[in-house]
Amino acid sequence: TVGSVYSQAFSASGGTGPCTWAVSAGALPAGLVLNASTGVISGTVASAATATFTLRASDAGGCTGTRSYTLTPVCPAISITPADAAAGTVGTAYTQTLTGSGGTAPYGSWSVISGALPAGLILNASTGVISGTPTVAAIPATSFTVRATDTYGCQGTQVISLKICPVITLSPTSMANGMVGITSSQTVTVTGGEPPHVFSIANGSLPAGLNLNTDTGVISGTPTSTASASFTLRATDTNGCSGTRAYSIAPLPNTDFGDFSSFGSASS
């Protein structure tokens, strides 16, 4: 097997005394050598090219015998991962590293042999890294075939699936703070993607007393504390694409004093 250690002992019958061994015609496969004293061919196979050669054994009296051989090394199975690349988003920088296994590293040659990458992305022929900024959504996922070549020229292929999501935007950009003890409701709407969207808290938490309806995007309830709360809301469409927006809500105290027109801050 190409890239693996190989050993094959030969023996001779007839003649007198120990034999001396030599390759009298042709050549051994790349990476292999013949021990002239023991008749052992060994080494690390370095090519899948078929080799035809003739071995000659010479006894103590100078008498010889020969035999011709053909040896065809085989390449190991080479796998490429991942088959399902991480999803990208239109307008957002993307990177995905493809990895080869089963052959002999480094895998110094990568290429797309059928299909095409999503618009805006390229494959680095030396590193196997897919990168760039997608310019067009790809729903359903785009499929293309990648080939990797190891240090000995052995190759493996893999069909890669890559989804590019559209931009999904949540509105409003900020939320009213509300007031402790007063029931309030705020609806988050979505543009982009394929409805229906499912809403979730990606990180942080809502103010005490408020809840999120995951189907409608409505945040409602009665705040029970003036403690400020920061959280990121995520909306995921039917294709698994999502968008997020960060919010901050600081419920106001229930009093006749103070400015009740304050709004929470947000960043997208």
Disulfide bonds with the S-S distance in Angstrom:
Cys75-Cys154 2.09
Cys165-Cys241 2.00
